Amino acid sequence: MMIDPNLTGKVALITGANHGIGAATALALGNQGVKVFASFFRPPCQYSEAELKRAEETGVGGDILYRAMQQKPIAHLVNRFEEAGMTISVLEADLADETNISKLFDVCEKELGPVDILINNHTHCILETFDPEQTSTDGSGIFLSTAANIDAHFVVNSRAYALMMQAYLKQYLRNGLNCGRIVNTSTDAARCHPLNVSYAASKYAIESYSHSAACEMGRYGITVNVIAPGPIQTGYILPDDEEALAKSTPLGRVGRPEDVADVTVFLCSEQARWLTGQLLYVGGGHRIP
């Protein structure tokens, strides 16, 4: 007997959807008949267009390839949807600007309908350390923590997640919906990430917000869960690091965006109706609690 996730016709709002885990999740949900509203943002980048193009052509992992993926127009995703006869709308929005959050939900409702499924996947990541001896100018650099850098992480990685969930609930109640799903993206290094201290801390805050939201929103039929990916090759992992990580992972390889997307589809499904307030490590056993 085939398992039906009962997702056909649902509307999903996905942030950070122009590359990596977000794009893979959009496609996975689209293949289940979900109408996808894809949000994305291309932040300022220190690399030239020529450097980014060369990195994409070579496909060698590292910071520059990740930034190339991050800067990709979302047309490639729209084309995949259109070729498959799936439904998608897109909007570029910087979620550090809180006024863009209500705009996402308003535009989505106008174009596709009210949001049934919210996938918060956007992120801000600049390597930071407390130790001046650990700073570096290699690649995109490792910087000493500053008030501005800390705020930049928490505005995008924590505050925007919280406000997105609040905006979701507001629209959900206004439309009289009775079955909702929220999936938030953290990291398996949230509790401790040397040389990436503000990113980790801001992701850890997502987990707390999500657990509280699960308690508050359950009465309305909404489940709230967190995915904490392990090492996923979204462009940033160097070849030597990928080999070492594969050896230290029980399942013997580094993850791909599709590995996370498939778990997300399950959390959005009818079969996950009794699962809420949970943190799922999705990393091939890279971290086993």
N, C-alpha and C positions, 0 to 999 in steps of 0.2 A: 504494500500500500504506500503510495506516494504521500509524503508529508507536505501539507499546504500551509505556508507561513501566514496566509490570510493578509497579504500586503497589497494586493492589487487595488489600485485606485487611491491609495493613501498618498498624502503629501509629506515630503521630507525636506526640511531645510538643513543644508549641510554647509558648514563654514570650512575655510581652507581647502576648497574643493578643486583647485586648478592643477594639483599635482599630488603625488604620493598617496598617502592613506586616504585623504579626502576624495581624490579622483576615483580611486579604486572602490571606495564605499558608494559613491554616486552610481557607478556602473553596476555594482552588485545589487543595489536597491532597484535601479532602473530595470534590471533583468527580472526582477520580481513584480514588475508592473507598477512600481511606485513612481509618482510624478515628483521630479527632483527640482528643488530651487537651490542653485549652487552659488554660494558666496565665496569671494576670494579677495586677496589684497596683495599687491606687489610692492613691497617696501623699497625704499632707496637702496641701491646696490653699489658697492665700491668697485665692482668689476666692469670693464668695458663690454659693449655688445659683442665685439670680436672675441674677447676672452670667453664670454658665456657660450657663444656659438661653438667655439673650438672645444670647450669642455663637454658640451652636449654631443658633439660629433664623436669624440674619443670615448665617451662613456665611462671614464675612469673616475671612481668614487673619490670624494673629497669635498671640501667646503665650496669650491667654485662650481662643481656639478650640482650640488644642492641648491645653490643660489640660482643657477641656470634653470633648474626645475621650478623654483619659486617664482621666477620672472616670466614663466610661460603664459602666453595668452590662453584664455579658456576655450578658444575656438576648437582646439583638438578634442576636447571633451564633448562639446556641442556636436561636432561632426560624428563622433561615435554614437551618440544618442540618436541623431537623425538617421544615420545609416541603419540602425536597428529598429527604427520606428518607435523609439521611446520618447517620453516627454521631459523636457528640461527648460528652465528659465535661469538666467544668470544675472548677477549684479556684483560689481566690484565695490567693496566698502571697507574702510579702515575702522575696525571695531574699537580702536583706542578713542574714537570719537563716539561718545555714548548716544548722540542723536541718530547715528546710523543704525542703531539696534532696532528701534521701533520702525524705522524705514524698511528694514529687511522684512519684517513681519507684514507690514502694510502692503508692500509690493508683491510679496508672495501670495497673500490672500487675494489680491486683485487679479493676479495672473493665473494662479493654480488652485486657489482655495485656502482655507485655514490650515495651519500646520498640525499634522498628526504626530510627526516624528521630528525631533530636534537632535541633530548630531553636531555637537560642538567640537571642532577639530582644529581651529585656528591656533597659531602659536607665535610667540616671539622668543628668539633665542640668541643671545650674545654671550659668549664665554666670559665668566667673571670669577675672580678669586679674592679672598681676604688678604692673601700673602703677596706683598710686593715682589718677592723673589720669584714668584711663579708667573708673573706677567710675561707676555710674548708678543712679538709682532709678526710671527709666522702665520700664513694663511689669513684668516679674518681676525686673528689676534685673540689674546686673553687679557682682559682688562681688570684693573682694580675696581672693586665695587664702589659705586657712587650712589648718591641719593637719586640722581636722574636715571641711572641704569636700573636700579632696583624698581623705581616707579614704573619705568617702561615695561618691565616684565609683568608686574602685578596688574597694570591697567589692562593689558591684552589677555594674559593667561589666567587671571583670577576674576577681576572685576567684570570683564566682558562676559565671561561664562555665567557669572551670577545674574547679571542683568538680562542675558539672553534667556535664561530659565524663567526669570520673572515675567519677561515680555511674552514668552510662550504660554505661561499659565494664564495671563490676562486674556490673550486671544482665545485660548482654549475654553475658558469659562464663558466668555462673551458669546461664543458660537455653540455652547451647549454640548460640547464633545464629551464622550464618556470612556474613551480608551486612548491613552497617550504613551509615548515612549520618549525618553531622553537618554542619550548616550554621550558621555563626556570623555575626552581623551586626556589622560595623564601620562606618566612614564614610570617604568619599573625602577627608576633611579630617583624618585621624588623624595624619599626619606634622606638620601645622602648622595650628593653628586659633586665631589671636589672639582674645582676649576669650572664649574657650571652652577654656582651656588644660587643665584637669583632665579634661574630657570627652574631648578629643582624645587625651591621653596614655593614659587608661584604655582607650580603643578600640584604640590602637596595641598595647597589651599583649595584647589579644585575638588580634591577628594573629600575634604570636610564639607564644602558647600553641597556636594552631591549627596552625601549621607543625610544632611539636614533636609535637603529638598525631597529626598525619598520619603522621609518621615512626614513632611508637611503635605506632599502632593498625593500620597497614596489614597487618601480619602476620595480623590477625584478620578481614580482609575488610571493614574499615571505611574509608570515605573521609571526609576532613575538609577542608572548604573554607570560604572566607570571602567574603561579599558585602559590598562597600563601596558603599553607595548614595550617589549624588550628591544634588542637591536634589530631595526628594520631598515633595509637598504632603500632609502628614499633619495640616494645620491651622495649622502654625506660620509659614508664609511669608506675609508681608504682600503685598497686591495689587501695590504698586509694585515690591517686590523680585521677585515672581514674573515680572513683565514684563521686568525687567532680566536675570534669570537665563535666561529663555527666549531672549533675544537673544544671550546669551553661550554658549549650548549648541548644538553642531552640529546636533542633531536638532530644534531650534527650539521646545522646550517644557520645562516643568518636569515631572518624573516623577510618576506616581501609584502608590499602593501595589501595584496589580496588576502594574505593570511589574517590580517586584522579586519579587513572588510567583511569576510565571511562570519567572523564572530559577531560583528556589529549587526549583520542581517539577522542572526539568531536572536540577539537581544531585542530587536525590533519586532520579532515575530509573535504570533499567537502562542507559540510553544513556550515563550519566556514570560508568560503572564504572571507567574508566581515568583518571579525573580526581581528583587529590587534592593537598592542600597548596597550593592555588591561591587567589589573591586576585583576585576579579572586580569591576571597577569597573562599577557599574550606574547610569549617570546620563546616558544619551543623548550621551556624549562630553564631558560637562562637565569630566572630567579624563581626559586621554589621556597615559599614562606616556611 
